[in-house]
Amino acid sequence: MKQFLEQLNSRIVRLYVVGFAVATVLILNTLLVHLLHLKTHQQGVEIVKQVQLLDGPARTPEKITQIARIHGFSTASDTNAGGRVEQDVFSYEGLSLTLSHPTVVKQYFAIFVFFNVLFIGFLMFCYRWLLIYRVRPKTPYSRSTQICVENNVALPTSIEPRKPDESLFNVFALVKWRYVIDSKVDPQQHFSIILAKHFSDYAKCSVKYLSSGALAVTFEQVPWGDVSRIEKKLHEVVFQALIIMRPDLSRKTVKIGACYYQARADQTQVYQLARSALAVAVNNVWQHVHMVPLNKTHATTMQSSEDDFIAYINKGQFVLFFQPLFCFKQQDIKQSEALLRVRHSQLGLISAKQFIPQIHSKNHLNTLDKTVVAHTLKVLKKEADHAKVSINLHHVNWCDDTFVCWLVNEIKDCGVASRVQFEVSAYDYYHHHRALLRAFSALAKLGAGVLLDQVTDVLPGKTLRAIPAMEAIKLAFELVHHIDSNQSQQRSVRQIVRQAERIGIPVYAVGVETQAELNCLQQLGVQGAQGYYFAELLQQIELVGY
């Protein structure tokens, strides 16, 4: 709704500007016509004045016609007066003559064209100047501060400022957006020019487009007062650059994770903190920008954070939660999704999505997924009902034949294969579909199912039919959030549902938070949903080891 009002306000302003410009041109043209009419009247009076000076015998119609022709006029007796469309009576000292002359527009056409070009050019110049004036950079220092510096006023020792090298920070930011840029546009060059234009006040602003699709931006020598504002400005600049390519985008499309630090800091720690902050922003509905500092506490924590997380898991310092998915038709829990929370000694209880970006070791990822699978199967054996549980695994392990063999053996031995489902994101499937298809084929023989998660657009029918034991599709959160007020999201969901119906598989939604979203999803044909609207995460108490 806010975006619609902004677009409507922008259109109304444009209409006012166009109306004002048209009215101004019409008024100026009216004044110009009036002035040219006065000039024509003066010429007619001049003709009458010359005729008045003639003697009586010399004042013949032929002589009057000759004088009128000299000034571009004609008399009623002039047979060669072609194109004379206006007649006026001109008088001088009791003598009046009726003379014909061309229309003002025809006679002074070149003058009309010249002045109209001048009017329009002046209005365009004023409009462009107004746009530049509205976005002019503001000075970061007040006038009083400048006066103090110029007069060299000494500050009291009690409020002596910090040293310059301690009051300036570097800021590293990772920018991610959910939009595919046209292949004709070079993101590196495009955003380098835009950011250099908007952040010219800082000593250095370097931009690098990463292969992962994120934009890495570094600002150097940023004053402490600008640290908290620079990321908000960066978010707005990137959003405005993207909305030009696609006007229906919203601000939640752009997510930023950043880290500010002093010079000579460990760049590996800076990157890991920024990546973790980006994960927090991506998984947050309202917070689009998340920034963390690299201070001594964080630096100490980050030195062995990857090993610490795995150590906590090996010690059993974690909690396994299950998020239920409700079926609209059955009005009951259809299945649940297994989610892991680790108890960190300094950071507290954190979700897997927050610390997985910091884990790069293949062995650590293997340990993490094996722990989730083993404890989930243990819960399924204890539960008497027949509800299904879905598990998310990292794509690195799906591509590891040794891990897949271990997984197949575990499911075969547990005896609850028909109640196990594995979720894989559409992005991972497209990039690793060969290895995933081999693993899914082996699991399908045991009776385990597969869910395609984080679907944002219509998928080719051949893609869905090629996945063995394909049981359902899960819509991405960005398609579900505020779907009741977004026509574009509704069209995408309707197309996905129609395609799934042709294949005979259901479509589920994640992240449902309001009644309006739920009603809209039901009308579009979605058969089930999960989210905080239905229930909080269900904790499995017997698996708490801390």
C-alpha positions in Angstrom: 0.0 0.0 0.0 2.8 2.4 0.9 4.5 1.7 -2.5 1.2 2.3 -4.3 0.7 5.7 -2.5 4.3 6.7 -3.4 3.7 5.9 -7.1 0.4 7.7 -7.1 2.0 10.8 -5.4 4.8 10.7 -8.0 2.3 10.6 -10.9 0.2 13.5 -9.4 3.3 15.6 -9.0 4.3 14.9 -12.6 0.8 15.9 -13.8 1.0 19.2 -11.8 4.4 19.9 -13.4 3.1 19.2 -16.9 0.0 21.3 -16.3 2.0 24.2 -15.0 4.4 24.0 -18.0 1.5 24.0 -20.5 -0.3 26.9 -18.8 3.0 28.9 -18.7 3.6 28.4 -22.4 0.0 29.4 -23.3 0.2 32.6 -21.2 3.5 33.6 -22.8 2.2 32.9 -26.3 -0.9 35.1 -25.5 1.4 38.0 -24.5 3.5 37.5 -27.6 0.4 37.6 -29.8 -0.8 40.8 -28.1 2.6 42.5 -28.7 2.7 41.5 -32.3 -0.9 42.9 -32.8 0.3 46.2 -31.3 3.2 46.2 -33.8 0.8 45.5 -36.7 -1.5 48.4 -35.5 1.5 50.8 -35.4 2.4 49.9 -39.0 -1.2 50.5 -40.1 -1.2 53.9 -38.3 2.1 54.7 -40.1 0.4 54.0 -43.5 -2.5 56.4 -42.6 0.0 59.0 -41.5 1.8 58.9 -44.8 -1.5 59.1 -46.7 -2.4 62.1 -44.6 0.7 64.0 -45.8 -0.3 63.6 -49.5 -1.9 66.5 -51.3 -5.5 66.2 -52.3 -4.9 65.5 -56.1 -2.1 63.0 -55.2 -4.2 61.0 -52.8 -5.4 58.5 -55.4 -6.3 54.9 -54.7 -3.3 53.7 -56.7 -0.9 55.8 -54.5 -2.6 54.6 -51.3 -2.3 50.9 -52.5 1.4 51.6 -53.4 2.1 52.9 -49.8 0.2 50.0 -48.2 2.2 47.4 -50.2 5.5 48.9 -49.0 4.5 48.0 -45.4 3.0 44.6 -46.3 -0.6 45.8 -46.3 -3.3 46.1 -49.0 -6.4 48.0 -49.7 -9.8 46.9 -50.7 -9.2 47.9 -54.3 -5.9 45.9 -54.5 -6.6 43.0 -56.8 -3.2 41.3 -56.2 -3.7 41.1 -52.4 -3.6 37.3 -52.1 -3.7 35.6 -48.7 -5.0 38.7 -46.8 -7.3 37.3 -44.3 -7.7 40.1 -41.7 -9.1 43.6 -42.2 -8.7 46.4 -39.7 -9.6 50.2 -39.7 -6.7 52.5 -38.9 -7.2 56.2 -38.1 -5.0 59.2 -37.8 -6.2 62.9 -37.3 -9.6 62.3 -38.8 -8.5 60.0 -41.7 -9.5 56.4 -41.6 -8.5 53.6 -43.9 -9.6 50.0 -44.1 -6.5 47.9 -44.7 -6.0 44.1 -45.1 -2.9 42.3 -43.7 -1.8 38.7 -43.0 -2.6 37.0 -39.7 -0.2 37.6 -36.9 0.8 33.8 -36.8 1.4 33.7 -40.5 3.3 37.0 -40.7 5.5 36.3 -37.7 5.7 32.5 -37.8 9.5 32.4 -37.4 9.3 34.6 -34.3 6.7 32.3 -32.8 8.9 29.2 -33.3 11.9 30.9 -31.9 10.2 32.1 -28.7 8.4 28.8 -28.1 11.7 26.9 -28.3 13.1 29.5 -25.8 10.1 29.1 -23.4 10.2 25.3 -23.4 14.0 25.2 -23.0 13.8 27.6 -20.1 11.1 25.4 -18.4 13.2 22.2 -18.9 16.2 24.0 -17.4 14.2 25.0 -14.3 12.9 21.4 -13.9 16.3 19.9 -14.1 17.7 22.4 -11.7 15.0 21.6 -9.2 15.8 17.9 -9.4 19.4 18.6 -8.7 18.6 21.0 -5.9 16.4 18.4 -4.1 19.2 15.7 -4.1 22.1 18.1 -3.4 24.6 16.7 -0.8 24.3 18.1 2.7 27.3 19.2 4.7 28.0 16.8 7.6 29.1 19.7 9.9 27.0 22.5 11.3 27.9 26.1 10.8 28.8 26.5 14.5 31.3 23.7 14.3 33.0 25.3 11.3 33.2 28.6 13.1 34.9 26.9 16.0 37.4 25.3 13.8 38.2 28.5 11.9 38.7 30.5 15.0 40.8 27.7 16.6 38.7 27.8 19.8 40.3 25.4 22.3 38.0 22.8 23.8 38.1 22.0 27.5 40.2 18.9 28.4 37.1 17.2 29.8 35.6 16.9 26.3 38.8 16.5 24.3 37.9 14.5 21.1 39.5 11.2 20.3 42.5 10.9 18.0 41.6 11.1 14.4 42.8 7.5 13.7 40.4 6.2 16.4 37.4 8.1 15.2 37.4 6.9 11.6 36.2 3.4 10.7 36.1 1.2 7.6 32.7 -0.3 6.6 32.4 -3.6 4.6 29.0 -4.4 3.3 27.5 -7.4 1.4 24.4 -6.4 -0.7 22.0 -9.1 -1.9 18.8 -8.7 -4.0 16.1 -11.1 -5.2 16.1 -10.0 -8.8 17.8 -11.3 -11.9 19.6 -8.4 -13.7 19.4 -8.3 -17.4 22.5 -10.0 -19.0 23.0 -6.8 -21.1 23.8 -4.9 -17.9 27.3 -5.3 -16.3 26.6 -5.2 -12.5 30.2 -4.4 -11.6 30.3 -1.3 -13.8 26.7 -0.3 -13.3 26.9 -0.1 -9.5 30.5 1.3 -9.4 29.3 4.4 -11.3 26.1 4.8 -9.2 27.9 4.4 -5.8 30.8 6.6 -6.8 28.3 9.3 -7.6 26.3 9.1 -4.4 29.2 8.4 -2.0 31.8 10.9 -3.3 32.2 12.5 0.1 34.2 9.5 1.5 37.9 8.9 0.9 37.4 5.6 -0.9 34.4 3.6 -2.1 35.3 0.3 -3.8 32.8 -2.0 -5.4 33.1 -5.7 -6.4 30.5 -8.0 -7.8 31.0 -11.5 -6.5 30.3 -14.7 -8.3 27.7 -15.6 -5.7 25.5 -12.7 -6.9 26.3 -10.4 -3.9 27.8 -7.0 -4.2 30.7 -6.3 -1.9 31.2 -2.6 -1.0 34.0 -1.1 1.1 34.0 2.4 2.6 37.2 3.8 4.2 37.7 6.5 6.7 34.0 6.9 7.7 33.3 9.2 10.7 31.6 7.6 13.6 28.5 9.7 13.1 28.1 8.4 9.6 28.6 4.7 10.4 25.0 4.0 11.2 23.6 6.1 8.4 25.8 4.9 5.5 24.2 1.5 5.3 20.7 2.9 5.2 21.8 5.3 2.4 23.4 2.3 0.6 20.2 0.4 0.8 18.2 3.2 -0.6 20.7 3.9 -3.5 20.8 0.2 -4.5 17.0 0.0 -4.3 16.5 3.1 -6.5 19.0 1.6 -9.0 17.0 -1.6 -9.2 13.5 -0.1 -9.3 14.5 1.7 -12.6 14.8 -1.8 -14.2 11.7 -3.2 -12.6 9.2 -0.7 -11.0 7.2 -3.3 -9.1 10.1 -4.2 -6.7 9.8 -3.5 -3.0 12.4 -2.5 -0.5 12.5 -5.9 1.1 14.0 -7.1 -2.2 17.4 -5.6 -1.1 19.2 -7.0 2.0 22.5 -5.7 3.4 24.8 -7.3 5.9 27.7 -5.1 7.1 30.6 -4.9 9.5 32.5 -1.8 10.7 36.0 -2.1 12.0 39.2 -0.2 12.6 42.1 -0.3 10.1 44.5 -3.3 10.1 41.7 -5.6 11.2 41.7 -9.3 10.0 39.8 -9.2 6.7 38.7 -12.8 7.0 36.9 -12.0 10.3 35.4 -8.9 8.7 34.0 -11.0 5.8 32.6 -13.7 8.1 30.8 -11.1 10.2 29.4 -9.4 7.2 28.2 -12.7 5.8 26.6 -13.6 9.1 24.9 -10.2 9.3 23.6 -10.7 5.7 22.1 -14.0 6.7 20.3 -12.3 9.6 18.9 -9.6 7.3 17.8 -12.1 4.7 15.9 -14.1 7.3 14.3 -11.1 8.9 11.0 -9.7 7.6 11.3 -6.1 8.6 15.0 -5.5 9.1 16.6 -5.0 5.7 20.0 -3.8 7.0 22.0 -5.5 9.8 25.4 -4.2 10.9 27.8 -5.6 13.5 31.1 -4.3 14.9 34.4 -6.1 14.8 35.5 -5.4 18.4 37.7 -7.4 20.6 34.9 -9.6 21.8 33.8 -10.5 18.3 37.3 -11.0 17.1 38.0 -13.5 19.9 34.7 -15.3 19.2 35.3 -15.4 15.5 38.8 -16.9 15.7 37.5 -20.4 16.4 33.8 -19.9 15.7 33.5 -22.7 13.2 35.2 -25.2 15.5 33.2 -24.0 18.4 29.8 -24.5 16.7 30.7 -28.1 15.8 32.1 -28.7 19.4 28.8 -27.6 20.8 27.0 -30.0 18.5 29.3 -32.9 19.4 28.7 -32.2 23.1 24.9 -32.2 22.6 24.5 -28.5 23.4 21.6 -28.0 20.9 17.9 -28.2 20.7 15.8 -29.8 18.0 12.6 -28.0 17.0 9.8 -29.0 14.7 7.7 -26.5 12.8 4.3 -28.0 11.9 2.7 -27.6 8.5 -1.2 -27.6 8.5 -3.3 -29.0 5.7 -6.3 -26.9 4.9 -8.5 -29.8 3.8 -7.7 -32.1 6.7 -7.6 -29.3 9.3 -4.7 -31.0 10.9 -0.9 -31.2 10.9 0.2 -32.7 7.6 4.0 -32.8 8.4 6.7 -31.0 10.3 10.1 -29.5 9.4 13.1 -30.2 11.6 15.1 -27.2 12.7 18.2 -27.0 14.8 19.2 -24.5 17.5 22.7 -24.4 19.0 23.4 -23.0 22.5 26.5 -20.8 22.1 28.3 -19.9 25.3 28.5 -16.2 24.3 26.0 -15.7 21.5 23.1 -17.7 23.1 20.6 -19.8 21.3 21.0 -19.3 17.6 19.5 -21.0 14.5 21.4 -23.0 11.9 20.8 -20.3 9.3 22.8 -17.9 11.3 26.0 -19.9 11.8 26.0 -22.1 8.6 27.4 -19.2 6.5 30.5 -19.3 8.8 31.0 -23.0 8.3 33.2 -23.8 5.3 34.8 -27.1 6.2 33.2 -30.1 4.4 33.8 -32.3 7.4 32.0 -29.8 9.7 29.0 -29.7 7.3 29.0 -33.5 7.2 28.9 -33.6 11.0 26.1 -31.0 11.2 23.8 -32.8 8.8 24.5 -36.3 10.2 23.5 -35.0 13.7 20.2 -33.6 12.4 19.4 -36.8 10.5 20.3 -39.1 13.3 18.3 -37.2 16.0 15.3 -36.7 13.7 15.1 -40.5 12.9 15.4 -41.1 16.7 12.3 -38.9 17.3 10.3 -40.6 14.5 11.0 -44.0 16.1 9.7 -42.8 19.5 6.6 -41.0 18.1 3.5 -43.3 17.7 1.7 -41.2 15.1 2.4 -41.3 11.4 3.2 -37.7 10.8 6.0 -37.0 8.3 9.1 -34.9 9.0 11.1 -33.0 6.4 14.8 -32.4 6.8 17.0 -29.8 5.1 20.6 -30.9 4.1 23.5 -28.8 2.7 24.1 -29.2 -1.0 27.7 -30.1 -0.3 26.6 -33.3 1.4 24.1 -34.2 -1.4 27.1 -34.1 -3.8 29.2 -36.4 -1.5 28.7 -40.1 -2.4 30.0 -41.3 0.9 27.4 -39.2 2.8 24.6 -40.3 0.5 25.5 -44.0 1.1 25.5 -43.4 4.9 22.1 -41.6 4.6 20.6 -44.5 2.6 21.8 -47.0 5.2 20.5 -45.0 8.1 17.0 -44.7 6.6 16.9 -48.3 5.6 17.8 -49.4 9.2 15.4 -47.0 10.9 12.2 -48.5 9.4 10.4 -45.2 9.1 11.5 -44.3 5.6 7.9 -43.5 4.4 7.7 -40.8 7.1 10.9 -39.0 6.0 11.1 -36.2 3.5 14.0 -34.2 2.3 13.8 -30.5 1.3 16.0 -29.0 -1.4 15.9 -25.4 -2.6 15.1 -24.7 -6.2 18.4 -22.8 -6.5 20.4 -25.8 -5.3 18.5 -28.2 -7.6 19.3 -26.2 -10.7 23.0 -25.9 -9.8 23.5 -29.5 -8.6 20.7 -31.5 -10.2 22.8 -34.4 -11.5 24.1 -35.3 -8.0 20.7 -34.7 -6.4 18.9 -36.9 -8.9 21.2 -39.8 -8.1 20.6 -39.4 -4.4 16.9 -38.9 -4.8 16.6 -42.1 -6.9 18.3 -44.1 -4.1 16.0 -42.6 -1.5 12.9 -43.1 -3.6 13.5 -46.9 -3.6 13.2 -46.8 0.2 10.0 -44.8 0.2 11.4 -41.4 1.3 10.0 -38.3 -0.3 11.4 -35.1 -1.7 10.1 -31.5 -1.4 11.2 -28.6 -3.6 11.6 -25.6 -1.4 12.0 -21.8 -1.9 10.2 -21.8 -5.2 9.8 -18.3 -6.5 8.7 -18.8 -10.1 7.0 -21.3 -12.5 9.2 -24.4 -13.0 9.4 -26.4 -16.3 7.1 -29.4 -16.2 10.0 -31.7 -17.2 12.0 -30.5 -14.2 9.3 -31.5 -11.7 8.6 -34.9 -13.4 12.3 -35.7 -13.4 12.6 -35.6 -9.6 12.0 -39.1 -8.1 9.4 -39.3 -5.3 8.4 -35.7 -5.7 5.7 -35.0 -3.1 5.1 -31.3 -2.9 6.3 -27.7 -3.6 7.0 -25.1 -1.0 6.6 -21.4 -1.9 9.4 -19.0 -1.0 8.8 -16.6 1.8 9.0 -13.5 -0.5 6.0 -14.9 -2.4 3.9 -15.4 0.7 4.7 -12.3 2.7 2.1 -9.5 2.0 0.6 -11.6 -0.8 -2.9 -10.3 0.0 -1.9 -6.8 -1.2 0.5 -7.7 -4.1 -1.0 -8.6 -7.5 2.3 -9.7 -8.9 2.9 -12.2 -6.1 -0.7 -13.6 -6.6 -0.2 -14.1 -10.3 3.1 -16.0 -9.7 1.5 -18.3 -7.0 -1.6 -18.9 -9.2 0.7 -20.0 -12.1 2.8 -22.3 -9.8 -0.4 -23.9 -8.4 -1.8 -24.5 -11.9 1.4 -26.2 -13.0 1.5 -28.4 -9.8 -2.1 -29.5 -10.4 -1.2 -30.8 -13.8 1.4 -33.0 -12.3 -0.7 -33.9 -9.3 1.4 -32.6 -6.4 0.3 -30.1 -3.7 1.7 -26.6 -3.1 2.5 -25.4 0.4 3.3 -22.0 1.8 5.9 -21.0 4.5 6.0 -17.9 6.7 2.3 -17.3 7.0 1.8 -14.6 9.6 -1.7 -13.0 9.1 -5.3 -14.0 8.4 -5.3 -12.0 5.2 -2.3 -13.9 3.8 -4.0 -17.2 4.8 -7.3 -16.4 3.1 -5.5 -15.2 -0.1 -3.4 -18.4 -0.3 -6.5 -20.6 0.1 -8.3 -18.7 -2.7 -5.3 -19.3 -4.9 -5.3 -23.0 -4.4 -2.5 -23.6 -1.9 -3.3 -26.7 0.1 -1.2 -26.2 3.2 0.9 -23.7 5.1 3.3 -23.2 8.0 4.3 -20.2 10.0 3.9 -18.3 13.2 0.2 -17.6 12.4 -0.5 -21.3 13.2 2.0 -22.1 16.0 5.4 -21.5 17.4 8.2 -24.0 17.0 7.5 -27.3 18.9 10.5 -28.1 21.0 11.7 -31.8 21.4 12.5 -31.7 25.1 14.3 -35.1 25.3 16.9 -34.0 22.8 18.1 -31.1 24.9 21.6 -31.8 25.9 22.5 -28.6 27.6 
